[in-house]
Amino acid sequence: MQKLLLFLLLSYGYLSAQDFSRAQEYQPRAGLPNFFQKLRQGDSVRIAYLGGSITEAGGGWREQSLAKLRAAYPQAKLTHRNAGVGGTGSNLGVFRLRDEVLGFRPDLVFVEFAVNDHGLAPEAIERAVEGIVRQTWRALPRADICLVYTVNVHGREELAQGTFSRAIQAMERVARHYQVPSIHLGMEVLAREKAGTLVFQAPKGQHPAGKITFTEDGTHPLPEGHAIYAEVVARYLAAMPGLGRTGKHKLPPPLRADHWEQAQWADAARAQRTGTWTDVATATDSLTKTLSHRVAHFLRTDDPAATLTVRFRGTILGLYDVLGPTAGHVQIQIDDQPPRLIPRFDKYCTYYRMNFFVLDSLPEGVHTVTFSRAPEPPDKAVILAERGSVVDDPARYQSTYFMPARLLLVGTWLD
C-alpha cells in the first residue's frame, strides 16, 4: 500500500510538472476583475508595465496595447508607467518594483521577463516573481497582475514543439499558485511563421517581400512584430471581463519559503561612508550622461581607503553599480569573514552601463557588509581581449573607480 501511495504521489508530481511544460497561449485563471470594473465605470485607471527592453521600447506592444484599451474604453481615463529596463530580468525587477511601480499605485501590472530570465535557475525565477506578486498585493491588494511571455531565437524551437521554456515554467508555477492570468505573445508569431505569412528573423535590408519580418536581431520585434504582440494582448483582454471576483486579493501561504517579498533597493548614499567620495549627477557628467534615464546620481571613489558599510537584517544583499572604462573590481567583507573580490570590470567595459550583482544567500539574521574598491586594479587590456576589444585610448581606461548607485536588499535596513 505504501509503495502504491508513493507511486501515485510521484506520478502526480510528474504530471503537475508536465502541465507547466505544455505551451498554452492563454491562462485566464482568476482574471483581472478589479481592473475591468474600473474601466467599465469610467474611472481613472493606471497600468504599469514591468519588464525588459521589449516592454521599454517606444511604439511597441506596451503603447499599442494601451491605445487599444483606450479605444475600447473611451470613458476611462487611462495612464501608464513604463517600468521596462533593457537587459534586466525578474531578479532585478523585484528590487525595482517598490520605487518604480508600486509608487505609481497601478490598477494593473503587466510583468514581462521571460526572455531575459532565459539563463536563470528556475528557483531563482520563482523567488523573484513570487516576490513581485506578494509585494504588489501586500501594498496594493486591489491591483491585478498579468504575466506576459515573449519569444526570441533561443526559445523559438522549444515553443514550436509545444513546450514552454524552463523560465516560463517557473513563472507558470507562481501564476497558478496565485491564480494570476498569463498570456504568451509569441505563439501567434510562430503560428504565422508556420502559415507562411511571417519570417521569424531576417537581416536588415533582406526582408522577404510579401511577408512580415518579426525581428532582425532574434529578440527585439520590429514594429510589425510588436503589432502582433499587441493584437494578442487585446484579444485575451477582451475575453477577461466577467472573470473572477472583485475585491482585495488575499495572499495565500507562499509557494516558496525563500521568496523575495522583502526585496527593495535604496540609494548607495544611505550607507555609512569613510574616505573620499564624489556624488555624481549623471545628467551633467560627461562620462555617464547616457545613464541619466536609469539613475539620477551615483557615488564614485578611487580612494583605496574609502568604504561603504551597511547593517541589515535579512538574507540577500547586492549592488546596482556603474560599469565602464574607468571601473575597477570591488572588495566585500561580510561580517567577520575574510574579504572577497567581486570582479566588476568585464569584457564589455568599452562603454558605460548599469549592472548589478547579488551576494550568495546569507543566514537569516543581522549582518554588516562593507564594500570598497579592490586594492589591485584589473588588467583591463587582458579582460577586453576576451571579446576582441583593445584599450584604444589609454587615457579613457587609466582611472579605476568604484561606482555604486543602489543597494539591493531582501530584508530590512537597521541603520
Sine and cosine of phi, psi and omega as CSV:
sin_phi,cos_phi,sin_psi,cos_psi,sin_omega,cos_omega
0.00,0.00,-0.68,0.74,0.01,-1.00
-0.90,0.44,-0.63,0.78,0.03,-1.00
-0.90,0.44,-0.65,0.76,0.01,-1.00
-0.90,0.44,-0.68,0.73,0.01,-1.00
-0.89,0.46,-0.68,0.73,0.02,-1.00
-0.88,0.47,-0.67,0.74,0.02,-1.00
-0.87,0.49,-0.69,0.73,-0.01,-1.00
-0.90,0.43,-0.65,0.76,0.00,-1.00
-0.91,0.42,-0.70,0.72,0.03,-1.00
-0.90,0.43,-0.65,0.76,0.02,-1.00
-0.90,0.44,-0.67,0.74,0.02,-1.00
-0.88,0.47,-0.67,0.74,0.03,-1.00
-0.89,0.46,-0.64,0.77,0.01,-1.00
-0.91,0.42,-0.71,0.70,-0.02,-1.00
-0.91,0.41,-0.60,0.80,0.02,-1.00
-0.89,0.46,-0.66,0.75,0.02,-1.00
-0.90,0.43,-0.63,0.77,0.01,-1.00
-0.91,0.42,-0.55,0.83,0.03,-1.00
-0.84,0.54,-0.62,0.78,-0.03,-1.00
-0.97,0.24,-0.40,0.92,-0.02,-1.00
-0.98,0.18,-0.42,0.91,-0.06,-1.00
-0.97,0.24,0.88,-0.48,-0.09,-1.00
-0.93,0.38,0.78,-0.63,0.09,-1.00
-0.72,-0.69,0.71,-0.70,-0.10,-0.99
-0.94,0.34,-0.51,0.86,-0.15,-0.99
-0.55,-0.83,0.77,-0.64,0.11,-0.99
-0.81,-0.58,0.97,-0.23,-0.09,-1.00
-0.94,0.35,-0.58,0.81,-0.04,-1.00
0.71,0.70,-0.80,-0.60,-0.08,-1.00
-1.00,0.01,0.13,0.99,0.09,-1.00
0.93,0.38,-0.34,-0.94,-0.02,-1.00
-0.77,-0.64,0.87,0.50,-0.19,-0.98
-0.91,0.42,-0.64,0.77,-0.03,-1.00
-0.92,0.38,-0.63,0.77,0.02,-1.00
-0.88,0.48,-0.74,0.67,-0.05,-1.00
-0.95,0.31,-0.50,0.87,0.08,-1.00
-0.88,0.47,-0.69,0.73,0.01,-1.00
-0.93,0.37,-0.59,0.81,0.06,-1.00
-0.88,0.47,-0.74,0.67,-0.05,-1.00
-0.90,0.44,-0.54,0.84,-0.02,-1.00
-0.98,0.18,-0.12,0.99,0.00,-1.00
0.96,0.27,0.44,0.90,-0.02,-1.00
-0.98,0.21,0.09,-1.00,0.22,-0.98
-0.96,0.27,0.80,-0.60,-0.09,-1.00
-0.80,-0.60,0.74,-0.67,-0.03,-1.00
-0.90,-0.44,0.72,-0.69,0.03,-1.00
-0.85,-0.53,0.75,-0.66,0.10,-0.99
-0.93,-0.36,0.68,-0.73,0.01,-1.00
-0.91,-0.42,0.95,-0.30,-0.03,-1.00
-0.97,-0.26,0.84,-0.54,-0.03,-1.00
0.00,-1.00,-0.40,-0.92,-0.01,-1.00
-0.97,-0.23,-0.49,-0.87,-0.09,-1.00
-0.93,0.38,-0.46,0.89,0.01,-1.00
-0.92,0.40,-0.56,0.83,0.08,-1.00
-0.99,0.17,-0.60,0.80,-0.04,-1.00
-0.91,0.41,-0.50,0.87,-0.16,-0.99
-0.80,0.60,0.76,-0.65,0.09,-1.00
-0.94,0.35,0.66,-0.75,0.00,-1.00
0.97,0.26,0.15,0.99,-0.08,-1.00
-1.00,-0.03,-0.38,-0.92,-0.09,-1.00
-0.87,0.50,-0.54,0.84,-0.01,-1.00
-0.87,0.49,-0.83,0.56,-0.04,-1.00
-0.93,0.36,-0.58,0.81,-0.01,-1.00
-0.94,0.35,-0.65,0.76,0.02,-1.00
-0.94,0.35,-0.56,0.83,0.06,-1.00
-0.90,0.44,-0.66,0.75,0.02,-1.00
-0.89,0.46,-0.62,0.79,0.02,-1.00
-0.92,0.39,-0.62,0.79,0.06,-1.00
-0.91,0.41,-0.64,0.77,0.02,-1.00
-0.90,0.44,-0.61,0.79,0.02,-1.00
-0.94,0.35,-0.59,0.81,-0.03,-1.00
-0.97,0.23,-0.46,0.89,-0.04,-1.00
-0.76,-0.65,0.93,0.37,-0.08,-1.00
-0.89,0.45,-0.36,0.93,-0.02,-1.00
-0.97,0.23,-0.35,0.94,-0.01,-1.00
-1.00,0.09,0.48,-0.88,0.01,-1.00
-0.96,-0.27,1.00,-0.09,-0.12,-0.99
-1.00,-0.05,0.79,-0.62,0.16,-0.99
-0.80,-0.60,0.31,-0.95,-0.04,-1.00
-0.58,-0.81,0.30,-0.95,0.07,-1.00
-0.84,-0.54,0.83,-0.56,0.06,-1.00
-1.00,0.03,0.98,-0.22,0.03,-1.00
-0.93,-0.36,0.57,0.82,0.09,-1.00
-1.00,0.04,0.70,-0.71,0.06,-1.00
-0.74,-0.67,0.91,-0.42,-0.07,-1.00
-0.84,0.55,0.62,-0.79,0.08,-1.00
0.96,0.28,0.26,0.97,-0.02,-1.00
-0.84,-0.54,0.44,-0.90,-0.02,-1.00
-0.90,-0.44,-0.24,-0.97,-0.03,-1.00
-0.91,0.41,-0.42,0.91,-0.04,-1.00
-0.96,0.28,-0.21,0.98,0.23,-0.97
-0.96,-0.27,-0.56,0.83,-0.01,-1.00
-0.83,0.55,-0.59,0.81,-0.01,-1.00
-0.91,0.41,-0.50,0.87,0.06,-1.00
-0.98,0.20,-0.53,0.85,-0.02,-1.00
-0.97,0.24,-0.38,0.92,-0.22,-0.97
-0.80,0.60,-0.76,0.65,-0.12,-0.99
-0.86,0.52,-0.73,0.68,-0.06,-1.00
-0.99,0.16,-0.66,0.75,-0.19,-0.98
-1.00,-0.05,-0.27,0.96,-0.02,-1.00
-0.85,-0.53,-0.84,0.53,-0.14,-0.99
-0.92,0.39,-0.49,0.87,0.07,-1.00
-0.90,0.44,-0.37,0.93,0.05,-1.00
-0.98,0.20,-0.26,0.97,-0.02,-1.00
0.82,0.58,0.87,0.50,-0.04,-1.00
-0.96,0.29,0.43,-0.90,0.14,-0.99
-1.00,-0.01,-0.37,0.93,0.03,-1.00
-0.59,-0.80,0.70,-0.72,0.07,-1.00
-0.86,-0.51,0.89,-0.45,0.19,-0.98
-1.00,0.06,0.68,-0.73,0.00,-1.00
-0.84,-0.55,0.87,-0.50,-0.09,-1.00
-0.76,-0.65,0.98,-0.19,0.01,-1.00
-0.64,-0.77,0.16,0.99,-0.15,-0.99
-0.87,0.50,-0.67,0.74,-0.03,-1.00
-0.94,0.34,-0.74,0.68,-0.07,-1.00
-0.96,0.29,-0.31,0.95,0.06,-1.00
-1.00,0.04,0.11,0.99,-0.13,-0.99
-0.78,0.63,-0.69,0.73,-0.09,-1.00
-1.00,-0.05,0.03,1.00,-0.04,-1.00
-0.99,0.13,0.48,-0.88,0.08,-1.00
-0.92,0.39,0.61,-0.79,-0.02,-1.00
-0.80,0.59,-0.64,0.76,-0.02,-1.00
-0.92,0.39,-0.53,0.85,0.05,-1.00
-0.93,0.38,-0.63,0.78,0.04,-1.00
-0.91,0.41,-0.70,0.72,0.01,-1.00
-0.87,0.50,-0.70,0.71,0.01,-1.00
-0.85,0.53,-0.72,0.69,-0.08,-1.00
-0.95,0.31,-0.74,0.67,-0.05,-1.00
-0.92,0.39,-0.63,0.78,0.08,-1.00
-0.89,0.45,-0.60,0.80,0.07,-1.00
-0.88,0.47,-0.63,0.78,0.03,-1.00
-0.89,0.45,-0.72,0.70,0.00,-1.00
-0.90,0.44,-0.75,0.67,-0.08,-1.00
-0.93,0.36,-0.64,0.77,0.07,-1.00
-0.86,0.51,-0.71,0.70,-0.05,-1.00
-0.88,0.48,-0.76,0.65,-0.07,-1.00
-0.97,0.25,-0.42,0.91,0.09,-1.00
-0.92,0.39,-0.67,0.74,-0.04,-1.00
-0.99,0.11,-0.63,0.78,-0.09,-1.00
-0.72,-0.69,0.98,0.19,-0.13,-0.99
-0.91,0.42,-0.26,0.96,0.04,-1.00
-1.00,-0.09,-0.06,1.00,0.02,-1.00
-0.96,0.28,0.68,-0.73,0.08,-1.00
-1.00,-0.10,0.38,-0.92,-0.06,-1.00
-0.74,-0.67,0.64,-0.77,0.09,-1.00
-0.69,-0.72,0.82,-0.57,0.09,-1.00
-1.00,0.07,0.72,-0.69,0.07,-1.00
-0.84,-0.55,0.66,-0.76,-0.05,-1.00
-0.89,-0.45,0.67,-0.75,0.04,-1.00
-0.90,-0.44,0.04,-1.00,-0.08,-1.00
-0.74,-0.67,0.56,-0.83,0.17,-0.99
-0.69,-0.73,-0.09,-1.00,-0.13,-0.99
-0.89,0.45,-0.47,0.88,-0.04,-1.00
-0.95,0.30,-0.53,0.85,-0.02,-1.00
-0.97,-0.23,0.06,1.00,-0.11,-0.99
-0.91,0.42,-0.75,0.66,-0.06,-1.00
-0.91,0.42,-0.66,0.75,0.02,-1.00
-0.87,0.49,-0.71,0.71,-0.01,-1.00
-0.92,0.39,-0.61,0.79,0.02,-1.00
-0.88,0.47,-0.43,0.90,0.04,-1.00
-1.00,0.02,0.10,1.00,0.06,-1.00
1.00,0.09,0.35,0.94,-0.06,-1.00
-0.86,-0.51,0.72,-0.69,0.12,-0.99
-0.96,0.27,0.52,-0.85,0.11,-0.99
-0.92,0.39,0.28,-0.96,0.05,-1.00
-0.85,0.52,-0.61,0.79,-0.02,-1.00
-0.89,0.45,-0.71,0.71,-0.02,-1.00
-0.94,0.35,-0.60,0.80,0.06,-1.00
-0.85,0.52,-0.64,0.77,0.04,-1.00
-0.90,0.44,-0.67,0.74,0.02,-1.00
-0.91,0.41,-0.60,0.80,0.01,-1.00
-0.92,0.40,-0.55,0.84,0.07,-1.00
-0.88,0.48,-0.67,0.74,0.05,-1.00
-0.93,0.38,-0.70,0.71,-0.04,-1.00
-0.87,0.50,-0.67,0.74,-0.01,-1.00
-0.93,0.36,-0.63,0.77,-0.03,-1.00
-0.87,0.49,-0.62,0.78,-0.04,-1.00
-0.98,-0.21,0.07,1.00,0.02,-1.00
0.84,0.55,0.68,0.73,0.04,-1.00
-1.00,-0.06,0.75,-0.66,0.01,-1.00
-0.93,0.37,0.43,-0.90,0.04,-1.00
-0.64,-0.77,0.54,-0.84,0.00,-1.00
-0.72,-0.70,0.78,-0.62,0.10,-0.99
-0.99,-0.10,0.91,-0.42,-0.06,-1.00
-0.99,0.16,-0.28,0.96,-0.11,-0.99
-1.00,0.03,-0.28,0.96,-0.05,-1.00
-0.92,0.38,-0.54,0.84,0.08,-1.00
-0.91,0.41,-0.57,0.82,0.04,-1.00
-0.88,0.48,-0.74,0.68,-0.01,-1.00
-0.94,0.35,-0.53,0.85,0.05,-1.00
-0.90,0.44,-0.65,0.76,0.02,-1.00
-0.95,0.31,-0.54,0.84,0.08,-1.00
-0.90,0.44,-0.70,0.71,0.02,-1.00
-0.89,0.45,-0.56,0.83,0.01,-1.00
-0.97,0.23,-0.16,0.99,0.05,-1.00
1.00,0.06,0.21,0.98,-0.01,-1.00
-0.98,-0.20,-0.01,1.00,-0.07,-1.00
-0.57,-0.82,0.59,-0.81,0.15,-0.99
-0.94,-0.34,0.79,-0.61,-0.10,-0.99
-0.90,0.43,-0.73,0.68,-0.06,-1.00
-0.61,-0.80,0.70,-0.71,0.08,-1.00
-0.49,-0.87,0.59,-0.80,0.00,-1.00
-0.91,0.42,0.39,-0.92,0.04,-1.00
-0.85,0.53,0.72,-0.69,-0.01,-1.00
1.00,0.10,-0.05,1.00,-0.01,-1.00
-0.81,-0.58,0.51,0.86,0.03,-1.00
-0.95,0.32,0.77,-0.64,0.00,-1.00
-0.92,0.38,0.64,-0.77,-0.01,-1.00
-0.94,0.35,0.60,-0.80,0.09,-1.00
0.99,0.16,0.08,1.00,0.02,-1.00
-0.73,-0.69,0.46,-0.89,0.11,-0.99
-0.98,0.21,0.74,-0.67,0.19,-0.98
-0.99,-0.13,0.86,-0.51,-0.09,-1.00
-0.96,0.27,-0.73,0.69,-0.07,-1.00
-0.51,-0.86,0.44,-0.90,0.11,-0.99
-0.98,-0.18,-0.55,0.83,-0.07,-1.00
-0.98,-0.18,-0.02,1.00,0.03,-1.00
1.00,-0.06,-0.14,0.99,-0.04,-1.00
-0.75,-0.66,-0.79,0.61,-0.15,-0.99
-1.00,0.01,0.87,-0.50,-0.03,-1.00
-0.91,0.42,0.54,-0.84,0.22,-0.98
-0.97,0.24,0.16,-0.99,-0.03,-1.00
-0.78,0.63,-0.63,0.77,0.02,-1.00
-0.92,0.39,-0.54,0.84,0.06,-1.00
-0.94,0.35,-0.67,0.74,0.07,-1.00
-0.88,0.48,-0.58,0.82,0.01,-1.00
-0.89,0.45,-0.60,0.80,0.05,-1.00
-0.91,0.42,-0.71,0.70,0.04,-1.00
-0.83,0.56,-0.73,0.69,-0.02,-1.00
-0.89,0.45,-0.60,0.80,0.03,-1.00
-0.89,0.46,-0.65,0.76,0.00,-1.00
-0.91,0.40,-0.68,0.73,0.05,-1.00
-0.85,0.53,-0.75,0.66,-0.03,-1.00
-0.89,0.46,-0.63,0.78,-0.02,-1.00
-0.86,0.50,-0.72,0.69,-0.09,-1.00
-1.00,0.07,-0.43,0.90,0.16,-0.99
-0.90,0.44,-0.59,0.80,0.02,-1.00
-0.91,0.41,-0.36,0.93,0.00,-1.00
-1.00,-0.01,-0.11,0.99,-0.13,-0.99
-1.00,-0.01,-0.46,0.89,-0.01,-1.00
-0.80,0.59,0.71,-0.71,-0.02,-1.00
0.99,-0.11,-0.23,0.97,0.02,-1.00
-0.99,0.11,0.60,-0.80,0.11,-0.99
0.97,0.25,0.05,-1.00,-0.02,-1.00
-0.90,-0.44,0.70,-0.72,0.03,-1.00
-0.95,0.33,0.39,-0.92,0.01,-1.00
0.76,-0.66,-0.10,-0.99,-0.02,-1.00
-0.97,0.25,0.68,-0.73,0.10,-1.00
-0.96,0.26,0.75,-0.67,0.04,-1.00
-0.99,-0.14,0.75,-0.66,0.00,-1.00
-0.98,0.20,0.87,-0.49,0.09,-1.00
-0.97,0.23,0.11,-0.99,0.14,-0.99
-0.82,0.57,0.54,-0.84,-0.07,-1.00
-0.87,0.48,0.49,-0.87,0.17,-0.99
-0.94,0.33,-0.68,0.74,0.01,-1.00
-0.85,-0.53,0.69,-0.72,0.04,-1.00
-0.93,0.38,-0.43,0.90,-0.05,-1.00
-0.99,-0.16,0.48,0.88,0.02,-1.00
-0.89,0.46,0.30,-0.95,-0.09,-1.00
-0.96,-0.28,0.71,0.71,0.04,-1.00
-0.89,0.47,-0.51,0.86,-0.04,-1.00
-1.00,0.03,0.21,0.98,0.01,-1.00
-0.91,0.41,0.65,-0.76,0.02,-1.00
-0.33,-0.94,0.23,-0.97,0.16,-0.99
-0.73,-0.68,0.31,-0.95,-0.01,-1.00
-0.54,-0.84,0.42,-0.91,0.05,-1.00
-0.84,0.55,0.65,-0.76,0.06,-1.00
-0.87,0.50,-0.41,0.91,-0.02,-1.00
-0.91,0.41,-0.25,0.97,0.02,-1.00
-0.96,0.28,-0.32,0.95,-0.04,-1.00
-0.96,0.27,0.38,-0.92,0.10,-1.00
-0.96,0.27,0.72,-0.69,-0.09,-1.00
-0.86,-0.51,0.56,-0.83,0.22,-0.97
-0.79,-0.61,0.37,-0.93,0.01,-1.00
0.99,0.13,-0.27,-0.96,-0.11,-0.99
-0.98,-0.20,0.83,-0.56,0.01,-1.00
-0.75,-0.66,0.47,-0.88,0.13,-0.99
-0.86,-0.50,0.75,-0.66,0.09,-1.00
-1.00,0.02,0.92,-0.40,-0.12,-0.99
-0.98,-0.20,0.82,-0.57,0.12,-0.99
-1.00,-0.01,0.89,-0.46,-0.09,-1.00
-0.89,0.46,-0.52,0.85,-0.06,-1.00
-0.89,0.46,-0.43,0.90,-0.05,-1.00
-0.90,-0.44,0.03,1.00,-0.01,-1.00
-1.00,0.01,0.83,-0.55,-0.10,-1.00
-0.90,0.44,-0.49,0.87,-0.05,-1.00
-0.99,0.15,-0.61,0.79,-0.15,-0.99
-0.89,-0.45,0.32,0.95,-0.03,-1.00
-0.85,0.53,-0.53,0.85,-0.01,-1.00
-0.92,0.39,-0.19,0.98,-0.01,-1.00
-0.99,-0.13,0.09,1.00,-0.11,-0.99
-0.90,0.43,-0.38,0.93,0.06,-1.00
-0.99,0.16,-0.15,0.99,0.03,-1.00
-0.99,-0.16,-0.77,0.64,0.02,-1.00
-0.66,-0.75,0.60,-0.80,0.01,-1.00
-0.98,0.20,-0.53,0.85,-0.01,-1.00
-0.38,-0.93,0.28,-0.96,0.08,-1.00
-0.48,-0.87,0.21,-0.98,0.06,-1.00
-0.99,-0.10,0.50,-0.87,0.00,-1.00
-0.61,-0.79,0.68,-0.73,0.07,-1.00
-0.51,-0.86,0.56,-0.83,0.21,-0.98
-0.87,-0.49,0.22,0.98,0.02,-1.00
-0.98,0.20,0.90,-0.43,-0.03,-1.00
-0.91,0.40,-0.28,0.96,0.02,-1.00
-1.00,-0.07,-0.10,1.00,-0.04,-1.00
-0.95,0.30,0.66,-0.75,0.02,-1.00
-0.71,-0.70,0.36,-0.93,0.04,-1.00
-0.74,-0.67,0.89,-0.46,-0.12,-0.99
-0.83,-0.56,0.69,-0.72,0.04,-1.00
-0.76,-0.65,0.54,-0.84,0.13,-0.99
-0.89,-0.47,0.67,-0.74,-0.04,-1.00
-0.40,-0.92,0.29,-0.96,0.16,-0.99
-0.93,-0.37,0.86,-0.50,-0.02,-1.00
0.27,-0.96,-0.29,-0.96,-0.12,-0.99
-0.81,-0.59,-0.31,0.95,-0.12,-0.99
-0.74,-0.68,0.74,-0.68,0.13,-0.99
-0.68,-0.73,0.60,-0.80,0.03,-1.00
-0.49,-0.87,-0.10,-0.99,-0.07,-1.00
-0.59,-0.81,0.69,-0.73,0.11,-0.99
-0.95,-0.31,0.91,-0.41,-0.17,-0.99
-0.68,-0.73,0.16,-0.99,-0.01,-1.00
-1.00,-0.06,0.79,-0.62,0.11,-0.99
-0.91,-0.41,0.44,-0.90,0.01,-1.00
0.25,-0.97,-0.19,-0.98,-0.08,-1.00
-0.83,0.56,-0.52,0.85,-0.03,-1.00
-0.99,-0.12,0.13,0.99,-0.02,-1.00
-0.96,0.28,0.52,-0.86,0.15,-0.99
-0.85,-0.52,0.00,-1.00,0.07,-1.00
-0.99,0.17,0.24,-0.97,-0.06,-1.00
-0.88,-0.47,0.64,-0.77,0.10,-1.00
-0.95,-0.32,0.67,-0.74,-0.07,-1.00
-0.76,-0.65,0.70,-0.72,0.14,-0.99
-0.86,-0.51,0.84,-0.54,0.00,-1.00
-0.97,-0.25,0.89,-0.45,-0.01,-1.00
0.79,0.61,-0.80,-0.60,-0.03,-1.00
-0.98,-0.21,0.31,0.95,0.02,-1.00
-0.97,0.25,0.36,-0.93,0.07,-1.00
-0.89,0.45,0.52,-0.85,0.05,-1.00
-0.87,0.50,0.52,-0.86,0.04,-1.00
-0.76,-0.65,0.47,-0.88,-0.05,-1.00
-1.00,-0.10,0.73,-0.68,0.12,-0.99
-0.90,-0.43,0.96,-0.29,-0.01,-1.00
-0.89,0.46,0.77,-0.64,0.01,-1.00
-0.85,-0.53,-0.48,0.88,0.11,-0.99
-0.99,0.15,0.86,-0.51,-0.04,-1.00
-0.81,-0.59,-0.05,-1.00,-0.10,-1.00
-0.93,0.37,-0.18,0.98,0.02,-1.00
-0.99,-0.13,0.09,1.00,-0.12,-0.99
-0.99,0.15,0.65,0.76,0.16,-0.99
-1.00,0.04,-0.14,0.99,0.01,-1.00
-0.57,-0.82,0.23,-0.97,-0.03,-1.00
-1.00,-0.02,0.67,-0.74,-0.01,-1.00
-0.41,-0.91,0.29,-0.96,0.11,-0.99
-1.00,0.00,0.57,-0.82,0.05,-1.00
-0.51,-0.86,0.09,-1.00,0.02,-1.00
-0.45,-0.89,0.33,-0.94,0.16,-0.99
-0.60,-0.80,0.41,-0.91,0.02,-1.00
-0.81,-0.59,0.74,-0.67,0.01,-1.00
-0.94,0.33,0.36,-0.93,0.08,-1.00
-0.83,0.56,0.49,-0.87,-0.03,-1.00
-0.84,0.55,0.75,-0.66,-0.01,-1.00
-0.99,-0.14,0.38,-0.93,0.09,-1.00
-0.88,0.47,0.60,-0.80,0.05,-1.00
-0.85,0.53,0.75,-0.66,0.00,-1.00
0.49,-0.87,-0.22,-0.98,-0.01,-1.00
-1.00,-0.02,0.74,-0.68,-0.03,-1.00
-0.73,-0.69,0.49,-0.87,0.14,-0.99
-0.86,-0.51,0.82,-0.57,-0.03,-1.00
-0.81,-0.58,0.74,-0.68,0.01,-1.00
-0.88,-0.48,0.79,-0.61,0.05,-1.00
-0.97,-0.26,0.58,-0.82,0.13,-0.99
-0.43,-0.90,0.23,-0.97,0.10,-0.99
-0.95,0.31,0.71,-0.70,0.02,-1.00
-0.88,0.48,0.65,-0.76,-0.08,-1.00
-0.90,0.43,-0.54,0.84,-0.02,-1.00
-0.99,-0.10,0.80,-0.60,0.03,-1.00
-0.94,0.35,0.53,-0.85,0.04,-1.00
-0.94,0.33,0.46,-0.89,0.11,-0.99
-0.99,0.15,1.00,0.00,-0.16,-0.99
-0.91,0.42,-0.60,0.80,-0.01,-1.00
-0.90,0.44,-0.68,0.73,-0.01,-1.00
-0.91,0.41,-0.67,0.74,-0.03,-1.00
-0.92,0.40,-0.69,0.72,0.00,-1.00
-0.91,0.42,-0.51,0.86,-0.02,-1.00
-0.90,0.43,-0.36,0.93,0.04,-1.00
-0.86,0.52,-0.44,0.90,-0.01,-1.00
-0.94,-0.34,0.13,0.99,-0.01,-1.00
0.99,0.14,0.24,0.97,0.02,-1.00
-1.00,-0.09,0.31,-0.95,-0.02,-1.00
-0.74,-0.67,0.32,-0.95,0.12,-0.99
-0.98,0.19,1.00,0.04,-0.12,-0.99
-0.95,0.30,-0.46,0.89,0.00,-1.00
-0.68,-0.73,0.99,-0.14,-0.08,-1.00
-0.80,0.60,-0.52,0.85,-0.02,-1.00
-0.90,0.43,-0.54,0.84,-0.01,-1.00
-0.92,0.40,-0.46,0.89,-0.10,-0.99
-0.96,-0.30,0.01,1.00,-0.15,-0.99
-0.90,0.44,-0.70,0.72,-0.04,-1.00
-0.96,0.27,0.41,-0.91,0.06,-1.00
-0.73,-0.68,0.97,-0.25,-0.09,-1.00
-0.92,-0.39,0.41,-0.91,0.27,-0.96
-0.96,-0.29,0.82,-0.58,-0.18,-0.98
-0.75,-0.66,0.95,0.32,0.00,-1.00
-0.98,0.22,0.61,-0.79,0.05,-1.00
-0.90,-0.44,-0.74,0.68,-0.05,-1.00
-0.70,-0.71,0.55,-0.84,0.15,-0.99
-0.99,-0.14,0.73,-0.68,0.00,-1.00
-0.96,-0.28,0.74,-0.68,-0.08,-1.00
-0.60,-0.80,0.68,-0.73,0.29,-0.96
-0.94,-0.34,0.99,-0.15,-0.09,-1.00
0.47,-0.88,-0.50,-0.87,0.01,-1.00
-0.73,-0.68,0.62,-0.78,0.05,-1.00
-0.96,0.28,0.56,-0.83,0.02,-1.00
-0.93,-0.37,-0.28,0.96,0.03,-1.00
-0.88,-0.47,0.00,0.00,0.00,0.00
